[in-house]
Amino acid sequence: MPSAKVLEQKQAIVAELTERLKNSVTGVLVNYKGINVADDTALRKELREAGVQYSVVKNTLLSRACEEAELTGLQTTLAGTTALATSDEDYAAAARILANYAKKSKTFEIKGGYLDGEVVDLATIESLSKLPTREVLLANVLGAFQAPIASFARAIQAIVDEGGVEECLAKKAPAEDAAPAEADASDAPAEEATEAPAEAEAPAAE
């Protein structure tokens, strides 16, 4: 019968695994049989750089953690050697990296996984593995935002090439109103008449 200390250690591991399963957005289980030390080191490094936590786990302890995290559908995959890869942010990194390695190996294989707290099948994991990296996705999004900006920049450069903003605007702006023509004589105020005063009427004859 295991000692109280051993039981305490196992309970701590189960609690840690449970929190890890609950807090991650995705997880992948693999059978790591046949992987050599060099490949294992390189694989762990790649996963770590992608923000994926990867560790070998005991099936009995992971089974209890799956039950606590309500991922009981994974328990059927817990046979043979098992390693767990989880990510708290990136949905595709673990599946992509592990699936790529599995294609090169005859014994290393993906056994199952989950996504947002739901157990998924191998076809879903395969689909995740084909998604582009986060960097590529960000680059595509950034490119979409930059396209109008690039067009605007080219338009500004064209203006500069034509001789500057002011000159270009001068070409496209309506011509300034011509200076007002000299006022017509008819519009000028008439000079005051200087008519001679009419001669006084002669007094009527008496």
C-alpha positions as CSV (number, residue, x, y, z in Angstrom):
1,M,0.0,0.0,0.0
2,P,1.5,3.4,-1.0
3,S,2.6,5.6,1.8
4,A,0.8,8.8,2.8
5,K,3.7,10.8,1.2
6,V,3.4,9.0,-2.1
7,L,-0.4,9.5,-2.1
8,E,0.1,13.2,-1.4
9,Q,2.5,13.5,-4.3
10,K,0.1,11.8,-6.7
11,Q,-2.7,14.0,-5.6
12,A,-0.6,17.1,-6.2
13,I,0.3,15.8,-9.7
14,V,-3.4,15.1,-10.5
15,A,-4.4,18.6,-9.2
16,E,-1.7,20.2,-11.4
17,L,-2.7,18.2,-14.4
18,T,-6.4,19.1,-13.8
19,E,-5.6,22.8,-13.8
20,R,-3.5,22.5,-16.8
21,L,-6.3,20.8,-18.8
22,K,-8.9,23.4,-17.6
23,N,-6.7,26.4,-18.4
24,S,-5.5,25.4,-21.8
25,V,-7.4,26.1,-25.0
26,T,-6.2,22.9,-26.7
27,G,-4.3,19.7,-25.8
28,V,-2.9,16.8,-27.8
29,L,-2.0,13.3,-26.5
30,V,0.8,11.3,-28.2
31,N,2.4,7.9,-28.0
32,Y,6.0,8.9,-28.0
33,K,7.3,5.4,-28.4
34,G,10.5,5.1,-30.5
35,I,11.6,8.7,-30.3
36,N,15.4,9.1,-29.6
37,V,17.0,11.5,-27.3
38,A,18.1,14.0,-30.0
39,D,14.7,14.1,-31.6
40,D,13.0,14.4,-28.2
41,T,15.2,17.3,-27.3
42,A,14.6,19.1,-30.6
43,L,10.9,18.5,-30.4
44,R,10.6,19.8,-26.9
45,K,12.5,22.9,-27.9
46,E,10.2,23.6,-30.9
47,L,7.2,23.1,-28.7
48,R,8.5,25.3,-26.0
49,E,9.3,28.1,-28.4
50,A,5.7,27.9,-29.7
51,G,4.4,28.4,-26.2
52,V,3.3,24.7,-25.8
53,Q,3.9,22.8,-22.6
54,Y,4.9,19.2,-23.2
55,S,5.5,16.5,-20.7
56,V,5.4,12.7,-20.2
57,V,2.5,11.7,-18.0
58,K,1.4,8.5,-16.3
59,N,-1.9,7.2,-17.7
60,T,-3.5,6.5,-14.3
61,L,-2.8,10.1,-13.0
62,L,-3.9,11.7,-16.3
63,S,-7.1,9.6,-16.3
64,R,-8.0,11.0,-12.9
65,A,-7.2,14.6,-14.1
66,C,-9.4,14.1,-17.2
67,E,-12.2,13.0,-14.9
68,E,-11.8,16.1,-12.8
69,A,-11.6,18.4,-15.9
70,E,-14.6,16.7,-17.4
71,L,-12.6,15.3,-20.4
72,T,-13.5,11.6,-19.8
73,G,-13.6,11.0,-23.5
74,L,-9.8,11.0,-23.5
75,Q,-9.5,8.2,-21.0
76,T,-10.0,5.6,-23.8
77,T,-6.7,6.8,-25.4
78,L,-4.6,6.3,-22.3
79,A,-2.7,3.2,-23.1
80,G,1.0,2.6,-23.8
81,T,3.3,5.6,-23.5
82,T,1.7,9.0,-23.2
83,A,2.9,12.6,-23.5
84,L,0.6,15.6,-23.1
85,A,1.1,18.9,-25.1
86,T,-1.1,21.8,-24.0
87,S,-1.3,25.5,-25.1
88,D,-3.0,28.3,-23.3
89,E,-3.3,30.5,-26.3
90,D,-2.4,28.9,-29.7
91,Y,-5.0,26.5,-30.9
92,A,-2.9,24.9,-33.7
93,A,0.7,24.9,-32.5
94,A,0.7,21.6,-30.6
95,A,-1.2,19.8,-33.4
96,R,1.0,21.2,-36.1
97,I,4.3,20.5,-34.5
98,L,3.4,17.0,-33.3
99,A,1.7,16.0,-36.5
100,N,4.7,17.0,-38.6
101,Y,7.0,14.9,-36.4
102,A,4.6,11.9,-36.5
103,K,4.8,11.9,-40.3
104,K,8.5,11.2,-40.1
105,S,8.2,8.4,-37.5
106,K,6.8,4.9,-37.7
107,T,6.0,4.7,-34.0
108,F,5.3,8.2,-32.8
109,E,1.6,8.9,-33.1
110,I,-1.1,11.2,-32.1
111,K,-3.7,9.5,-29.8
112,G,-6.3,12.2,-29.2
113,G,-6.9,15.7,-28.0
114,Y,-9.4,18.4,-27.0
115,L,-10.4,21.9,-28.0
116,D,-12.0,24.4,-25.7
117,G,-12.9,21.8,-23.1
118,E,-14.4,19.4,-25.7
119,V,-12.8,16.1,-26.8
120,V,-12.2,16.1,-30.5
121,D,-11.4,13.3,-33.0
122,L,-8.2,12.7,-34.9
123,A,-9.6,14.3,-38.0
124,T,-10.1,17.6,-36.1
125,I,-6.5,17.5,-34.8
126,E,-5.3,16.9,-38.4
127,S,-7.3,19.9,-39.6
128,L,-5.7,22.0,-36.8
129,S,-2.2,20.8,-37.8
130,K,-2.7,22.3,-41.3
131,L,-3.5,25.8,-40.1
132,P,-0.7,28.3,-40.7
133,T,1.4,29.6,-37.9
134,R,0.4,32.5,-35.8
135,E,3.1,34.7,-37.4
136,V,1.8,33.9,-40.9
137,L,-1.8,34.7,-39.9
138,L,-0.7,38.0,-38.3
139,A,1.3,38.8,-41.4
140,N,-1.7,38.1,-43.6
141,V,-3.9,40.3,-41.5
142,L,-1.3,43.1,-41.4
143,G,-1.0,42.8,-45.2
144,A,-4.7,43.2,-45.6
145,F,-4.6,46.4,-43.5
146,Q,-1.6,47.8,-45.2
147,A,-2.9,47.4,-48.7
148,P,-5.0,50.6,-48.7
149,I,-2.2,52.4,-46.9
150,A,0.3,51.3,-49.6
151,S,-2.1,52.6,-52.3
152,F,-2.3,55.9,-50.5
153,A,1.4,56.1,-50.2
154,R,1.8,55.4,-54.0
155,A,-0.7,58.2,-54.7
156,I,1.3,60.6,-52.5
157,Q,4.5,59.7,-54.2
158,A,2.9,60.3,-57.6
159,I,1.9,63.8,-56.4
160,V,5.5,64.4,-55.3
161,D,6.8,63.2,-58.6
162,E,4.5,65.6,-60.4
163,G,6.1,68.6,-58.7
164,G,4.8,68.8,-55.3
165,V,1.4,69.0,-53.6
166,E,0.9,72.7,-54.2
167,E,1.5,72.4,-57.9
168,C,-0.7,69.3,-58.2
169,L,-3.5,71.0,-56.4
170,A,-3.0,74.1,-58.6
171,K,-3.5,71.9,-61.6
172,K,-6.7,70.4,-60.3
173,A,-8.2,73.4,-58.5
174,P,-10.6,75.6,-60.5
175,A,-8.9,78.7,-61.9
176,E,-9.0,81.7,-59.6
177,D,-11.6,84.3,-60.6
178,A,-10.1,86.8,-63.0
179,A,-9.6,90.3,-61.7
180,P,-12.8,92.3,-61.9
181,A,-13.1,94.1,-65.2
182,E,-13.1,97.8,-65.3
183,A,-16.5,99.1,-64.3
184,D,-18.7,100.0,-67.2
185,A,-19.4,103.6,-67.6
186,S,-23.0,102.9,-67.1
187,D,-22.2,101.5,-63.7
188,A,-20.2,104.5,-62.6
189,P,-22.1,107.1,-60.7
190,A,-23.4,109.8,-63.0
191,E,-21.8,113.1,-62.7
192,E,-24.1,115.7,-61.2
193,A,-25.8,117.8,-63.9
194,T,-24.6,121.3,-64.1
195,E,-27.5,122.8,-65.9
196,A,-27.6,126.5,-66.1
197,P,-30.4,127.9,-64.0
198,A,-33.4,128.8,-66.0
199,E,-33.9,132.5,-66.7
200,A,-36.5,134.1,-64.5
201,E,-39.8,134.7,-66.1
202,A,-40.4,138.3,-67.1
203,P,-43.0,140.0,-64.9
204,A,-46.4,140.0,-66.4
205,A,-47.4,143.3,-68.0
206,E,-49.6,145.3,-66.0
